[in-house]
């Protein structure tokens, strides 16, 4: 009987409240779920549109499930300056409800998680197509991923040989300043593109198109460009200040050009390869002739000249001619041909 009473009390005082709290969290009532590697902006009023133009309230808190990161506010009243620091697990993650039920309290029954619109270019499938390509993505979410990726497209970058190149550059980033990364700019990709274009053009104007597409050092040059962008101190400072991103990795995924430029480049490469082949053939012929001339000179030096110096050489030559032709000839003064002497 005592065991039954204990079970009933446990259900009454623990299980039932836990179920109720979780159900409220599912409806974003006072509590919310914060999935791993995401955060939610807590506002005083909800705007379902996600664009903040229909009366979305001010940001009063940021709740997150980012492991190993702590949200630092430093008593700053401006949410734009709240940022993540890798100084260990956030103290709020040690709360009983978070550890046992995976939920966090918003602190006020009238506060809500903000609906956000995330817009950027990504390398993904477009519709039902299996082919991966760069597509524009925009989706609504209350839980924003702390880390992510986006693609920047730089079009018609100038080259030394006046061939415009199109670069698709992938960025892996972390939202170091969560509120700033969501609210300050509507389209982070557009702003990031304008910054990256300057670096790309500064590098391509001094090199030919072959340096980045089709040339023997194209892959190495692409890697150098990615490292240059990734390690540019000024670029990183501007991105952090204006977008709130911390850039973790940059890579050049693809380099393309207008078909008309590609046709010209292919003609140029074909002409150069043909010229190289002709030069190689000419060099081989030259070496062949040199070897033949050397052999003739060697024969003259070692055979002809010593033989010509011998008084018996004429007899030897006559005997050789007779053996080969079975005919001996001699030269008669006044005649225009050699006269056969007989067989």
Protein Blocks (a to p, Z undefined) as FASTA:
>chain_A
ZZmmmmmmmmmmmmmmmmmmmmmmmnopoiacddehiacdddfbdcfkonopnopacdfb
dcdfbehiacdfklpablklgccddebjafklmpmklmmnopacehiakbccdddddddd
ddddehjbfbdcddddddddfbdcfbdcdddddehiacfkopacddddddddddfblmlm
mmmpmblmlmmmmmmmmmmmmmmmmpcfklmgopaklmmmmmmmmmmmmmmmklmmmmmm
mnopacfbdcdfbdcddfklmmmmmmmmmmmmmmmmmmmmmmmmmmmmmmmmmmmmmmmm
mmmmmmmmpmklmmmmmmmmmmmnopacdddehiabdcdebZZ
